[in-house]
Amino acid sequence: MTVDKEIDTRGLNCPLPILKAKKSLNEMQSGQLLRVVSTDPGSLRDFQAFARQTGNELVDQQTAGADFIHVLRRR
């Protein structure tokens, strides 16, 4: 999977990871992939809800140690 942009939101709590992802997605072209790395455990459900509400596709979610990784495809 080739990611077009990655943002690091480690140490930030809700809603900051979502807000930063939204800003980044607005700067991207349709179909491009954004990877968001977070340490907020609530981000798992937050990004699921964000994808449903905005129409962006949540392609993947993973947990790697203390990091939660979310990959979104710009609608």
N, CA, C and O atoms as CSV, one atom per row, in Angstrom:
chain,resi,resn,atom,element,x,y,z
A,1,MET,N,N,0.846,-1.170,0.000
A,1,MET,CA,C,0.000,0.000,0.000
A,1,MET,C,C,0.900,1.245,0.000
A,1,MET,O,O,1.738,1.410,0.886
A,2,THR,N,N,0.724,2.093,-0.974
A,2,THR,CA,C,1.517,3.315,-1.069
A,2,THR,C,C,0.735,4.471,-0.455
A,2,THR,O,O,-0.339,4.835,-0.934
A,3,VAL,N,N,1.286,5.035,0.602
A,3,VAL,CA,C,0.643,6.142,1.311
A,3,VAL,C,C,1.164,7.447,0.726
A,3,VAL,O,O,2.368,7.612,0.530
A,4,ASP,N,N,0.253,8.374,0.450
A,4,ASP,CA,C,0.632,9.653,-0.149
A,4,ASP,C,C,1.087,10.678,0.887
A,4,ASP,O,O,1.907,11.546,0.586
A,5,LYS,N,N,0.557,10.579,2.106
A,5,LYS,CA,C,0.913,11.539,3.154
A,5,LYS,C,C,0.767,10.849,4.505
A,5,LYS,O,O,-0.117,10.013,4.690
A,6,GLU,N,N,1.638,11.202,5.445
A,6,GLU,CA,C,1.550,10.655,6.798
A,6,GLU,C,C,1.622,11.803,7.799
A,6,GLU,O,O,2.420,12.728,7.650
A,7,ILE,N,N,0.768,11.722,8.827
A,7,ILE,CA,C,0.846,12.707,9.900
A,7,ILE,C,C,1.011,11.979,11.229
A,7,ILE,O,O,0.449,10.907,11.453
A,8,ASP,N,N,1.793,12.594,12.091
A,8,ASP,CA,C,2.083,12.033,13.406
A,8,ASP,C,C,1.297,12.828,14.447
A,8,ASP,O,O,1.568,14.006,14.677
A,9,THR,N,N,0.315,12.166,15.075
A,9,THR,CA,C,-0.483,12.851,16.098
A,9,THR,C,C,-0.240,12.217,17.469
A,9,THR,O,O,-1.089,12.301,18.357
A,10,ARG,N,N,0.926,11.581,17.635
A,10,ARG,CA,C,1.261,10.964,18.924
A,10,ARG,C,C,1.229,12.016,20.030
A,10,ARG,O,O,1.718,13.132,19.854
A,11,GLY,N,N,0.648,11.647,21.168
A,11,GLY,CA,C,0.589,12.546,22.304
A,11,GLY,C,C,-0.619,13.475,22.297
A,11,GLY,O,O,-0.872,14.173,23.278
A,12,LEU,N,N,-1.363,13.485,21.195
A,12,LEU,CA,C,-2.553,14.335,21.105
A,12,LEU,C,C,-3.794,13.510,21.400
A,12,LEU,O,O,-3.892,12.357,20.979
A,13,ASN,N,N,-4.731,14.089,22.112
A,13,ASN,CA,C,-5.980,13.401,22.423
A,13,ASN,C,C,-7.118,13.965,21.583
A,13,ASN,O,O,-7.029,15.060,21.028
A,14,CYS,N,N,-8.188,13.184,21.508
A,14,CYS,CA,C,-9.381,13.558,20.772
A,14,CYS,C,C,-9.805,14.968,21.179
A,14,CYS,O,O,-9.782,15.279,22.370
A,15,PRO,N,N,-10.179,15.805,20.267
A,15,PRO,CA,C,-10.415,15.557,18.835
A,15,PRO,C,C,-9.249,15.956,17.932
A,15,PRO,O,O,-9.412,15.986,16.712
A,16,LEU,N,N,-8.073,16.263,18.495
A,16,LEU,CA,C,-6.975,16.780,17.677
A,16,LEU,C,C,-6.523,15.849,16.549
A,16,LEU,O,O,-6.301,16.337,15.441
A,17,PRO,N,N,-6.371,14.526,16.767
A,17,PRO,CA,C,-5.988,13.678,15.629
A,17,PRO,C,C,-6.993,13.750,14.473
A,17,PRO,O,O,-6.599,13.761,13.307
A,18,ILE,N,N,-8.279,13.797,14.794
A,18,ILE,CA,C,-9.315,13.886,13.763
A,18,ILE,C,C,-9.217,15.230,13.036
A,18,ILE,O,O,-9.301,15.282,11.809
A,19,LEU,N,N,-9.041,16.303,13.785
A,19,LEU,CA,C,-8.964,17.632,13.165
A,19,LEU,C,C,-7.754,17.748,12.242
A,19,LEU,O,O,-7.847,18.326,11.159
A,20,LYS,N,N,-6.619,17.197,12.671
A,20,LYS,CA,C,-5.422,17.235,11.835
A,20,LYS,C,C,-5.604,16.368,10.582
A,20,LYS,O,O,-5.150,16.733,9.498
A,21,ALA,N,N,-6.271,15.221,10.740
A,21,ALA,CA,C,-6.543,14.355,9.585
A,21,ALA,C,C,-7.475,15.058,8.600
A,21,ALA,O,O,-7.261,15.009,7.389
A,22,LYS,N,N,-8.496,15.704,9.122
A,22,LYS,CA,C,-9.448,16.416,8.262
A,22,LYS,C,C,-8.737,17.498,7.461
A,22,LYS,O,O,-8.974,17.638,6.261
A,23,LYS,N,N,-7.869,18.262,8.115
A,23,LYS,CA,C,-7.116,19.322,7.438
A,23,LYS,C,C,-6.227,18.729,6.337
A,23,LYS,O,O,-6.163,19.263,5.229
A,24,SER,N,N,-5.551,17.634,6.647
A,24,SER,CA,C,-4.672,16.999,5.658
A,24,SER,C,C,-5.472,16.449,4.480
A,24,SER,O,O,-5.070,16.613,3.329
A,25,LEU,N,N,-6.599,15.799,4.759
A,25,LEU,CA,C,-7.421,15.245,3.684
A,25,LEU,C,C,-7.926,16.343,2.754
A,25,LEU,O,O,-8.016,16.135,1.544
A,26,ASN,N,N,-8.255,17.505,3.306
A,26,ASN,CA,C,-8.735,18.620,2.483
A,26,ASN,C,C,-7.671,19.117,1.508
A,26,ASN,O,O,-7.995,19.719,0.484
A,27,GLU,N,N,-6.403,18.866,1.825
A,27,GLU,CA,C,-5.296,19.294,0.963
A,27,GLU,C,C,-4.905,18.230,-0.058
A,27,GLU,O,O,-4.024,18.456,-0.887
A,28,MET,N,N,-5.560,17.072,0.002
A,28,MET,CA,C,-5.180,15.945,-0.850
A,28,MET,C,C,-6.168,15.780,-2.008
A,28,MET,O,O,-7.269,16.329,-1.992
A,29,GLN,N,N,-5.742,15.009,-3.013
A,29,GLN,CA,C,-6.579,14.703,-4.168
A,29,GLN,C,C,-7.436,13.474,-3.872
A,29,GLN,O,O,-7.082,12.644,-3.036
A,30,SER,N,N,-8.553,13.372,-4.560
A,30,SER,CA,C,-9.436,12.219,-4.409
A,30,SER,C,C,-8.678,10.923,-4.710
A,30,SER,O,O,-7.958,10.830,-5.704
A,31,GLY,N,N,-8.850,9.925,-3.836
A,31,GLY,CA,C,-8.205,8.628,-4.026
A,31,GLY,C,C,-6.861,8.492,-3.338
A,31,GLY,O,O,-6.351,7.380,-3.207
A,32,GLN,N,N,-6.272,9.602,-2.891
A,32,GLN,CA,C,-4.979,9.518,-2.218
A,32,GLN,C,C,-5.148,8.952,-0.812
A,32,GLN,O,O,-6.220,9.049,-0.214
A,33,LEU,N,N,-4.058,8.352,-0.287
A,33,LEU,CA,C,-4.089,7.718,1.029
A,33,LEU,C,C,-3.349,8.554,2.066
A,33,LEU,O,O,-2.267,9.084,1.815
A,34,LEU,N,N,-3.970,8.654,3.240
A,34,LEU,CA,C,-3.391,9.356,4.383
A,34,LEU,C,C,-3.212,8.364,5.523
A,34,LEU,O,O,-4.149,7.655,5.891
A,35,ARG,N,N,-1.997,8.317,6.084
A,35,ARG,CA,C,-1.739,7.495,7.268
A,35,ARG,C,C,-1.633,8.428,8.471
A,35,ARG,O,O,-0.896,9.415,8.454
A,36,VAL,N,N,-2.391,8.088,9.519
A,36,VAL,CA,C,-2.366,8.867,10.754
A,36,VAL,C,C,-1.850,7.967,11.864
A,36,VAL,O,O,-2.401,6.889,12.089
A,37,VAL,N,N,-0.800,8.391,12.564
A,37,VAL,CA,C,-0.257,7.638,13.687
A,37,VAL,C,C,-0.655,8.372,14.965
A,37,VAL,O,O,-0.383,9.562,15.123
A,38,SER,N,N,-1.308,7.640,15.880
A,38,SER,CA,C,-1.836,8.234,17.103
A,38,SER,C,C,-1.496,7.353,18.296
A,38,SER,O,O,-1.229,6.160,18.145
A,39,THR,N,N,-1.509,7.951,19.480
A,39,THR,CA,C,-1.338,7.166,20.707
A,39,THR,C,C,-2.622,7.167,21.534
A,39,THR,O,O,-2.647,6.611,22.632
A,40,ASP,N,N,-3.682,7.781,21.023
A,40,ASP,CA,C,-4.964,7.867,21.722
A,40,ASP,C,C,-5.778,6.605,21.443
A,40,ASP,O,O,-6.185,6.385,20.302
A,41,PRO,N,N,-6.029,5.758,22.467
A,41,PRO,CA,C,-6.800,4.530,22.240
A,41,PRO,C,C,-8.197,4.808,21.695
A,41,PRO,O,O,-8.754,3.976,20.978
A,42,GLY,N,N,-8.764,5.948,22.018
A,42,GLY,CA,C,-10.087,6.303,21.514
A,42,GLY,C,C,-10.097,6.597,20.027
A,42,GLY,O,O,-11.157,6.672,19.406
A,43,SER,N,N,-8.907,6.765,19.455
A,43,SER,CA,C,-8.842,7.091,18.026
A,43,SER,C,C,-9.368,5.954,17.149
A,43,SER,O,O,-9.804,6.199,16.024
A,44,LEU,N,N,-9.333,4.715,17.648
A,44,LEU,CA,C,-9.844,3.594,16.848
A,44,LEU,C,C,-11.305,3.824,16.486
A,44,LEU,O,O,-11.670,3.769,15.311
A,45,ARG,N,N,-12.133,4.078,17.473
A,45,ARG,CA,C,-13.555,4.300,17.170
A,45,ARG,C,C,-13.800,5.688,16.578
A,45,ARG,O,O,-14.725,5.878,15.788
A,46,ASP,N,N,-12.959,6.665,16.969
A,46,ASP,CA,C,-13.115,8.023,16.427
A,46,ASP,C,C,-12.936,8.035,14.910
A,46,ASP,O,O,-13.709,8.676,14.199
A,47,PHE,N,N,-11.917,7.326,14.411
A,47,PHE,CA,C,-11.678,7.320,12.970
A,47,PHE,C,C,-12.728,6.501,12.223
A,47,PHE,O,O,-13.028,6.792,11.065
A,48,GLN,N,N,-13.288,5.484,12.872
A,48,GLN,CA,C,-14.391,4.740,12.256
A,48,GLN,C,C,-15.597,5.663,12.058
A,48,GLN,O,O,-16.206,5.678,10.989
A,49,ALA,N,N,-15.929,6.420,13.085
A,49,ALA,CA,C,-17.054,7.355,13.008
A,49,ALA,C,C,-16.763,8.474,12.009
A,49,ALA,O,O,-17.641,8.868,11.241
A,50,PHE,N,N,-15.530,8.984,12.020
A,50,PHE,CA,C,-15.139,10.049,11.096
A,50,PHE,C,C,-15.323,9.600,9.645
A,50,PHE,O,O,-15.850,10.345,8.819
A,51,ALA,N,N,-14.886,8.385,9.345
A,51,ALA,CA,C,-15.006,7.866,7.975
A,51,ALA,C,C,-16.475,7.752,7.570
A,51,ALA,O,O,-16.846,8.133,6.461
A,52,ARG,N,N,-17.305,7.229,8.465
A,52,ARG,CA,C,-18.739,7.112,8.167
A,52,ARG,C,C,-19.366,8.484,7.904
A,52,ARG,O,O,-20.153,8.646,6.971
A,53,GLN,N,N,-19.018,9.451,8.720
A,53,GLN,CA,C,-19.637,10.772,8.636
A,53,GLN,C,C,-19.163,11.588,7.434
A,53,GLN,O,O,-19.920,12.403,6.908
A,54,THR,N,N,-17.929,11.382,6.998
A,54,THR,CA,C,-17.370,12.225,5.939
A,54,THR,C,C,-17.362,11.562,4.565
A,54,THR,O,O,-17.184,12.246,3.557
A,55,GLY,N,N,-17.551,10.248,4.505
A,55,GLY,CA,C,-17.503,9.559,3.222
A,55,GLY,C,C,-16.112,9.166,2.786
A,55,GLY,O,O,-15.942,8.577,1.719
A,56,ASN,N,N,-15.102,9.483,3.599
A,56,ASN,CA,C,-13.749,9.003,3.314
A,56,ASN,C,C,-13.680,7.535,3.739
A,56,ASN,O,O,-14.313,7.136,4.717
A,57,GLU,N,N,-12.912,6.739,3.002
A,57,GLU,CA,C,-12.832,5.308,3.292
A,57,GLU,C,C,-11.735,5.016,4.310
A,57,GLU,O,O,-10.590,5.435,4.145
A,58,LEU,N,N,-12.103,4.288,5.368
A,58,LEU,CA,C,-11.110,3.814,6.330
A,58,LEU,C,C,-10.566,2.502,5.781
A,58,LEU,O,O,-11.209,1.457,5.887
A,59,VAL,N,N,-9.381,2.567,5.198
A,59,VAL,CA,C,-8.793,1.428,4.491
A,59,VAL,C,C,-8.212,0.409,5.464
A,59,VAL,O,O,-8.321,-0.798,5.248
A,60,ASP,N,N,-7.591,0.903,6.543
A,60,ASP,CA,C,-6.898,-0.001,7.453
A,60,ASP,C,C,-6.753,0.648,8.823
A,60,ASP,O,O,-6.626,1.867,8.939
A,61,GLN,N,N,-6.776,-0.188,9.858
A,61,GLN,CA,C,-6.449,0.232,11.224
A,61,GLN,C,C,-5.579,-0.850,11.832
A,61,GLN,O,O,-5.870,-2.040,11.711
A,62,GLN,N,N,-4.502,-0.425,12.493
A,62,GLN,CA,C,-3.597,-1.378,13.133
A,62,GLN,C,C,-3.143,-0.818,14.473
A,62,GLN,O,O,-3.141,0.391,14.704
A,63,THR,N,N,-2.761,-1.738,15.343
A,63,THR,CA,C,-2.136,-1.354,16.597
A,63,THR,C,C,-0.713,-1.887,16.556
A,63,THR,O,O,-0.490,-3.075,16.322
A,64,ALA,N,N,0.256,-0.990,16.788
A,64,ALA,CA,C,1.668,-1.380,16.784
A,64,ALA,C,C,2.291,-0.840,18.066
A,64,ALA,O,O,2.689,0.324,18.132
A,65,GLY,N,N,2.371,-1.685,19.071
A,65,GLY,CA,C,2.878,-1.238,20.358
A,65,GLY,C,C,1.903,-0.234,20.957
A,65,GLY,O,O,0.728,-0.541,21.154
A,66,ALA,N,N,2.396,0.965,21.246
A,66,ALA,CA,C,1.543,2.023,21.814
A,66,ALA,C,C,0.900,2.878,20.733
A,66,ALA,O,O,0.139,3.796,21.039
A,67,ASP,N,N,1.203,2.583,19.462
A,67,ASP,CA,C,0.685,3.386,18.354
A,67,ASP,C,C,-0.558,2.760,17.736
A,67,ASP,O,O,-0.687,1.540,17.632
A,68,PHE,N,N,-1.456,3.630,17.337
A,68,PHE,CA,C,-2.647,3.233,16.586
A,68,PHE,C,C,-2.518,3.880,15.212
A,68,PHE,O,O,-2.388,5.098,15.092
A,69,ILE,N,N,-2.558,3.036,14.176
A,69,ILE,CA,C,-2.310,3.516,12.816
A,69,ILE,C,C,-3.600,3.407,12.024
A,69,ILE,O,O,-4.243,2.357,11.994
A,70,HIS,N,N,-3.965,4.503,11.388
A,70,HIS,CA,C,-5.195,4.588,10.611
A,70,HIS,C,C,-4.827,5.012,9.198
A,70,HIS,O,O,-4.039,5.940,9.013
A,71,VAL,N,N,-5.395,4.336,8.192
A,71,VAL,CA,C,-5.167,4.717,6.807
A,71,VAL,C,C,-6.515,5.058,6.201
A,71,VAL,O,O,-7.442,4.248,6.207
A,72,LEU,N,N,-6.608,6.281,5.674
A,72,LEU,CA,C,-7.836,6.776,5.076
A,72,LEU,C,C,-7.620,7.092,3.608
A,72,LEU,O,O,-6.568,7.597,3.215
A,73,ARG,N,N,-8.638,6.786,2.797
A,73,ARG,CA,C,-8.600,7.149,1.365
A,73,ARG,C,C,-9.509,8.361,1.172
A,73,ARG,O,O,-10.685,8.341,1.537
A,74,ARG,N,N,-8.938,9.413,0.591
A,74,ARG,CA,C,-9.691,10.650,0.360
A,74,ARG,C,C,-10.833,10.372,-0.611
A,74,ARG,O,O,-10.623,9.758,-1.656
A,75,ARG,N,N,-12.032,10.819,-0.273
A,75,ARG,CA,C,-13.188,10.610,-1.152
A,75,ARG,C,C,-13.100,11.468,-2.395
A,75,ARG,O,O,-13.990,11.418,-3.244
